[in-house]
Amino acid sequence: MRLAGALALACLTACGQADDAYAKQSGLAPEDLKSGYDFLQAETQALQDDDFANPGFLWVDKGDALFHASEGAPSCASCHDGTDQDLTRAAAHYPKVDDLSGRLVNLEGRINLCRERHQDLPSLEYESEALLGLTAYVASLARGEPMSVDVSGDAEKYYEAGRDYFFLRKGQFNLACSQCHNDNWGKNLRGDTISQGHGTAFPGYRLEWQDFGSLHRRLRDCDAGIRAEPLPYGSDTYTAVELYLAKRAEGLPMESPGVRR
């Protein structure tokens, strides 16, 4: 019993030190974590909260239909509904390293890998209506689930790459993501309140776009906003940033389909 107690204490101490290290790397203390939802106007919060008014559910419905459709191959539902491969809550634990390829994949990447490996179907184009719909549907199954991703082992190098990009000054404005979302969150910028930059609402609907989009679309917008060259959709770097942001948001609930400004 003494040995078990000592091991448990050592584990708790190590886990606490790891959490402190990640908090230090993120630039945000766990008690300061706030969803982008908290920085929205009350009208926009109400739009997200109403499943009938939230425009993102148009894509969830499309994805639901595709998930249960055959397409000349077994449907996604035939593997996942009512089986030990149930996808409820899965989206809160992505991105993760694919066991076969050793590459980091986000939810979009996992959907395409499933199509290729298990359905003998071609991958879907990033930001296509079909991929957005399927991603929205799967993400919606995890609404309310706390974010929790694995950044150990093979995932560690991707986490570090994503963190490095977040703190990298880039573009003609020579700005890093961290300068807005760590150093100045809660302050006003051109009538908007700067959020902490978490990705928990994506894929989501942005009022500025009048459209539904992935987190990579939002990252591309951010890079364009500081006059940096946006990276391709689905790039390894943006997927690494997505992992870093997921770890940085650990404990916050999944919100997709969220609504943002």
N, C-alpha and C positions, 0 to 999 in steps of 0.2 A: 504493500500500500504506500509505504514511504517513497519507493522508487517511482511508482505511478504518479504520486503527487509531485515529485520533483520533476518528472518528465513533463507533466501538464504545465507546471509553473514555467519551465524553460520554454515550452511551446508558446505559452501566452506572452512571455517576455519577448521572444523572437518575433512573434506576429505583431506585437505592439511596436517594436522597433522598425519593422518593415513598413507598417502603416505610417509611422512618423516620417520615415524616409521618403515615402511616396508623397505625403502631404508637403514635405519640404521641397521636393522636386516640382510639384504642381504650382507652388506659390500661393495655394489656398489652404487654410486650415479647415479641417473637417466640419467644425462648427460654423464656418462661414459659407458653406456650400448653399447655393441658391439656384433653383431652376430658372431658365429663361422665362418661364411662365410668371415668376414673381415680378418681373420687370415690365410686364404687359399692362396696358390699360384694362380697366374692368370690362369694357365691351369686348375686347379681344379675348380675354379669359373666358367670358361667357360663351363666345363663339366656339372655343375649343371644347368647353365642357358639355355642350349640347350635341349629342351624337346625331341628331336630325339636322342641325344647322351647320355643323362642322363640314366644310367642303371636302376635307380629306377622306371622308367616308365614301365618297364617290369612287375613289381608287381602292379603298378596302373592299368595296362590293365587287369591283372588277376583278380584284385578286382572288376573292372568294370563289367567283365563278371559274376562273382559270385553274385554281387549286383543285377543284372538283371535276374539271373537264378531262376528257380522255386524250385528245389530240393524236389518236392513232397509237397511243402507248398507254401503259398504266398511269392513272392520274396520280398527282401528288398525294391526294387523300387516301388512295389505296395502300400506300405505305405508312402514312402518318396518323390518320384518324383511328382512334380506338386501339392503337398498338403501343408497344414500348418505345416507339419512335415519335411519340406525341410531341408536338412543337410548342405547346403551351409554355410560356416563360422563356423559351430558347433565345429569343432575340436580345434579351437583357445580358446575355453572356457572349455576345459577338462584338468585335472580331475575335477569331481564334485561329490557331495554326491547324491547317489541314494535315491529317495524319499521313496521307499517301504522298502528297507532293512536298510537304514541309514548308509550304508557303502560307502566309497569313491571308485569310479570307474574311470579308465582311459578309453580311447577310445576302447581299446581291451576288457575291461570288459563290456562296454556298448553294444558292438556288441554281445558278448556272452549272455548277459541278454536278448537282443532282440530276439535272436535265441530261447532261452529257453521259454520265456514268450509269445511271439507273433507268433512264427513259429512252436513251438513244435518240435524243432530240438536240437540235443546235442550241447553243447559248443565246440568250437574249441580249440585245444591244443595251448598253448602259443608258439609263434615262429614258428608255422606251416605255410606252404606256403599259406594256405587258409586264416588264420587270418591275416598274414602279408599283403596279397593282399587286403583284405577288409579294413583293417586299412589304408593302403596306399591310397586307392581310396578315402575314406571319408576324410582323412587328406588333400589330394590334392585339394579338393573342397574349402578349407579354405586358400589356398596359398595367401599370401599378407595381410591376416587379422591380425590386431594387437592382440597379446596375451592378454587375459583378463580373469582371473579366480576369482571366489568368494571364499574368505577365511574367511568369517564370519559365525556365527552360528555354525551348526554342522561340518562345514569344518575346523573350527579354530584348533581343537585338532590335526587334520591330518597335517595341515600346520605347527604347532609347532613341531610335531614329525619329519616331513621331514627336517625342519630347524635344529633340534637337531642332526639328523644323518649327515647332511652336515658339521656341525662344530665338529663332534665327531672324535677324534683321534682313529685310529683302525689299525689292522694288525701288522705284524712284523716290518713294517717301522714306525709305530706309527704316521701316517699322517692323516689329515682330508682333505676332498674335498676342504674346504675353503683355505687351505694353497697353493694349486696350483691356484685355479680359482678366488680367491679374492686377495690374497697377491702377486701373481707372474704372473698374466696374462700379456701377451705381451712379456715375457722373453723367451729365447730359452731353450729347453730341448732336448738333443740328436738330434739336427737338426730341431726339430719342434718348432713352436711358441705356447706357452700355451694360450689357449682360456679362455673365462670366463665360459665355461661349460654349456651354455644354451642348452635346448633340442628342440629348434624350428625346427631343420632339421629332426627330427625322427618321424616315422620310416624313415630310410635313408640307403643309400649305403655307406659302408666304404671300402676304397681302401685296407686297411690292412686286412679286412675280405675277400675281393673279393666277397662280398655277401651283402644282404639286411637284416636289423635287426631293432629291436625295441629299444626304449630308455632303457628298462630294460637290454637288452643285453649289451648296452654300460656301464650302471652302474655296471653290473657284471664284465666287463673288468676292470673298474677303481678299483673296490675292489680287484680283483685278482692282479692288478699291484702293489698294496701296501701290498700284501701278507696278505690280509684279506679274510675271507671265504665269497664267493659270496652268496647272498640270492637267494631263488627260484624265477623263473620268476613269475610275477604277485603277489609277496608278498605285504602285506599291507604296509610294510616299504618302499619298492621301489616306490609304488604308492604314498605314502605320500611325498617322495623326489621329485617325478614328479610334485606334486602340488606345493611344495615349489619352484622348479625351474621355473615353469610356472609363478608364481607370481613374482619371481625375474626377469624374462625376460619381465615383463609387458610392452607392447608398441612395442616390437620387432615383426616383421611380421613372420607368419608361413611360413616355407620354404619346408616342406615335399612334395615330396621326395627330401631331400637334399643329397649332396655328401660331405663326410668328409674323412680325411686322413686315 
